[in-house]
Amino acid sequence: MGKNEFLTPKAIANRIKAKGLQKLRWYCQMCQKQCRDENGFKCHCMSESHQRQMQVFGQNPTRIVEGYSEEFERTFLEHMKRSHRFSRIAATVVYNEYINDRHHVHMNSTEWATLTEFIKYLGRTGKCKVEETPKGWFITYIDRDSETLFKERMKNKRIKSDLAEEEKQEREIQKQIEKAAELFTEPPKPLEPEPVKELKPESGVKVGLKLTSSNLKPKERGESSKLMFDEIETDNVRNKAVTKTNNKSVLEEMMREEEMKKERVNRKDYWLCEGIVVKVMSKALAEKGYYKQKGVVKKVIDKYVGEIEMLESKHVLRVDQLELETVIPQIGGLVRIVNGAYRGATAKLLSVDTEKFCAKVQIEKGAYVGRVLKAVEYEDICKLAQ
């Protein structure tokens, strides 16, 4: 049996070594050959096949390097789109995942000498959002797919149309309230005296008049007239009070109907929005130390999933809203109303009722600025990030 035949231990060990990822600097891109050490790479460079490939390379080196650079960029961005489409992630992590394929296009055959140069190039060309931090370079893939852009435009258009429809309904309701207030505040019209009928006796009929003196004394007549005027004034006061009460009850009823209508329209089964502070309640993330830790929602994906940047570690997680919980700030802090009639409004926390699990807030911005909501559930408000 030969020294390095197929089933010898040495041959099996060599195949195991060649199967895994090896030093990138000992890889020849032109020949697509991986060497295990410096001596092997040197011997390969002196081989006849490598010399022929280098002659081909010498005929048009710029075109070949550009071709390898385009292929490296395309495959790198495809990996980003497939694995980290919506995430902000370290560039070294993406690169290590990319080079796991031993037949990938190596960076030493491209126009970029280092990974930093390549990341800066992606930032300049607008293909990725690049950020330099003390922990290294972080990149975020910018999705410029035509289908994704179309969906984004349709989503923005739908949101604008919903806002316009809601404003239109609010204006109509306000007009109805003003019209009702005008109707109930108009002064009552004076009663017109009934026309005096002229008595026309028929011919031959005699009309008799009998005048009798009143038995009331002057003092009694004065007291009776005074009582009559007092009763009239009391009736007027009572009528005004009843009118005001009716006006108030009608306005309150109309405002209550408006609140119920807005509650039906704005009450959704999703509540995540950007810029709020939430608490991670996923026990699956307890091993990594994220359980009951707070973070800021940086992005909302498909209404139900949020990208959360943790406040302590600055790590970015993608968590479903079922595994998140709203955070209540201290008294006087700003909150965002995330569900219900006033969804999307910014408010100030006035007090908290721990027995009924609700809070009292005052709207700070928007069309309803200054309005106080006395009982808002904990799940419908969330702390705003500073």
Secondary structure, 3 states (H helix, E strand, C coil): CCCCCCCCHHHHHHHHHHHCCCCHHHEECCCCEECCCHHHHHHHHCCHHHHHHHHHHHHCHHHHHHHHHHHHHHHHHHHHHHHCCCCEEEHHHHHHHHCCCCCCCCHHHCCCCCHHHHHHHHHHHCCEEEEEECCEEEEEECCCCHHHHHHHHHHHHHHHHHHHHHHHHHHHHHHHHHHHHHHHHCCCCCCCCCCCCCCCCCCCCCCCCCCCCCCCCHHHHHHHHHHHHHHHHHHHHHHHHHHHHHHHHHHHHHHHHHHHHHHHHHCCCCCCCCCEEEEECCHHHCCCCCCCCEEEEEEEECCCEEEEEECCCCCEEEEEHHHEEECCCCCCCEEEECCCCCCCCEEEEEEEECCCCEEEEEECCCCCCCCEEEEEEHHHEEEECC
